[in-house]
C-alpha cells in the first residue's frame, strides 16, 4: 500500500513562517496565518478563519528574504484551497489547517 508521501508529486518541507492570507474576492481584507510546510506545488497553513474549499487565495509573506531557498524568497503566492481540516484548538472560533495548491508551480 502506498503512503501519502509516495503519492505526492513534490517533496514537502517542514517550515514555520507568518503570512497574510487574502481571499481573491476580498483583497482589501487579510487574515493572519502561518505556513507549516511547503513544496514546489503548494503549501499548508494554519489560521483562525474558516474559508471555503476551492476558493482562490493569495498569500503574502511577512518576512521577505530574496536570498532564501524557501517560501520567504517570494513576496506573494496565488493558489486554490484544496483541502481543510478543523484543528480543534482552544482558540476562540477554533483553528483550521488548509492545503493550498499554487496557481503555477514554484521552484525553490
N, C-alpha and C positions, 0 to 999 in steps of 0.2 A: 504494500500500500504506500502511495506517495504521501510525503509530508507536505504541508502547505509551502514550506520553503523550496521544495523541489519543483513546485508548480509555478513559482514566481519567475517572471522574465528578468527582473533586475535584483541584484543583491541589496538587502536592506542594511542600514547602518543606524545604530542607536545614537541618539543625539538629543540635547536639550537646548532650546532656543526660543526666547519670547518673540511673538509676532503679532501683527494686527490682521484680523480676518474680516474681509468685506464681502457682502453679498453683491452679486452683479447688478441686481435691480435696486440697490440702496447703497451706492458707493460713497455717500456722504456720512454713513454711519459705520463704525468699525467695532469689533469685539476683541477683547484681549484673549490670546490663545498661546499655546506652547507647542512647538514641534517636539515629538519624542522619538521619531525615527523617519528616515527618508531613503529614497532610492532614485535612480535616474528616471523612473516612471511616475513617482508620486511621493507623498509624504503622509504621515499620520500625525494628527494633532489633537490636543485637548482644549476644551473651552466650556464655559458655563452656559453657553447659548444653544438652544435647540434649533437646528436648521434642517430643512427637508433634503432628503436624498435626491440626487441628480441635479441639484441646484448648481449654477455656475458661481464660483467664488474667486476672490483674489486674496493672496497672502502677501503682506508687506513685511519685510524684515526690519526689526528694530535696530539691530546692531550690525549694520552693513560692514563687510570686510572683503574687498575685492581681491585680496591676496589669498583668501581661504580656498580650500578644496571641498568645502561643504556648502550647505544651503545659504549661509550668510554671504556667499560670494555674489549672489544676485539680489537686487533690490526688491523685485516683485515676481510673483508666480501667478498664473491663472490656471484654473482647472475645474473639475467637477467632483462633487461629493459622491463617492461610490458606495460607501457603507457608513453606518454609525453604530455606536454602542453606548448605552447608558452605563456610566461607570459607578453609579451608586455611592458617591462620596457624601460626606456630611455637609457639603457646601449648600447654602440656600439655593433651591431650584435644581440641585444636582450638578453633575459634570458629565460631559459627553466626549467620546472619542470619535474622530472622523478620519476616514481614508479619502485622500484627495488624489485623483489621477490628473497629472498635468495635461493641459490642452495640447502641449507639444513636449516631446522628451527633452530632458535637461541633462547635460553632461558635466559631471564634476571631475 
